[in-house]
Amino acid sequence: MENSLASIITLCAFALPAAVFIAHLKRFEALSVVHSLVMAFICLAIGLLFAGAMITLTKIESQTAMAACIMLGSMGATLVRVVQLRRAS
């Protein structure tokens, strides 16, 4: 169960930013949706980098804790991007 929980958390690290970015769209055009998905993928990559740094610094061994670090980094990147989008409009 712990292995599947870590996978679900990591999947949510992509799905939640994608949902947030798609929800903030003014027009639902194909290009806008694809752009939102690419931004969500970039947030996932930032989450992976954050988790790698945290794992190296704190020597985390639990897969669920590693997935939580990915989720935390991804949500942080999403928050920064949403703030930038709101300031621009």
C-alpha positions in Angstrom: 0.0 0.0 0.0 2.8 2.4 0.8 4.3 2.0 -2.7 1.0 2.8 -4.4 0.4 5.8 -2.1 3.8 7.3 -3.1 2.8 6.8 -6.8 -0.5 8.5 -6.3 1.0 11.4 -4.4 3.6 11.9 -7.2 0.8 11.7 -9.8 -1.1 14.4 -7.9 2.0 16.6 -8.1 1.3 16.8 -11.8 -2.5 16.7 -11.8 -3.2 19.4 -9.2 -1.1 22.1 -10.9 -2.6 21.1 -14.2 -6.1 21.5 -12.8 -5.2 24.9 -11.2 -3.7 26.2 -14.4 -6.6 25.0 -16.5 -9.1 26.5 -14.0 -7.4 29.9 -14.5 -7.8 29.9 -18.2 -10.0 32.6 -19.7 -10.5 30.8 -23.0 -10.4 27.0 -23.4 -8.5 26.8 -26.7 -6.3 23.8 -27.5 -3.1 25.8 -27.3 -4.0 27.3 -23.9 -4.7 23.9 -22.5 -1.4 22.5 -23.8 0.4 25.5 -22.4 -1.2 24.8 -19.0 -0.1 21.1 -19.1 3.4 22.1 -20.0 3.5 24.6 -17.1 2.2 21.7 -14.8 5.0 19.5 -16.1 7.6 22.2 -15.4 6.2 22.5 -11.8 6.5 18.7 -11.5 10.2 18.9 -12.6 10.8 21.7 -10.0 9.2 19.5 -7.4 11.5 16.6 -8.4 14.5 19.0 -8.0 13.3 20.2 -4.6 12.7 16.6 -3.5 16.2 15.6 -4.7 17.7 18.4 -2.6 15.7 17.5 0.4 16.5 13.9 0.2 20.2 14.7 -0.1 20.2 17.1 2.8 17.9 15.2 5.2 18.6 11.6 4.2 14.9 10.7 3.8 14.3 7.0 3.4 10.5 6.7 3.2 9.0 6.7 -0.3 5.9 8.4 1.0 8.0 11.2 2.5 9.9 11.5 -0.8 6.6 11.8 -2.7 5.4 14.4 -0.2 8.6 16.4 -0.9 7.8 16.2 -4.7 4.3 17.4 -4.0 5.5 20.3 -1.8 8.0 21.5 -4.4 5.4 21.2 -7.1 2.8 23.2 -5.2 5.4 25.8 -4.3 6.2 26.3 -8.0 2.5 26.4 -8.8 1.9 29.1 -6.2 4.7 31.2 -7.6 3.4 30.9 -11.1 -0.2 31.7 -10.1 1.0 34.8 -8.3 2.9 35.9 -11.4 -0.2 35.3 -13.6 -2.4 37.4 -11.3 0.1 40.2 -11.2 0.3 40.3 -15.0 -3.4 40.6 -15.4 
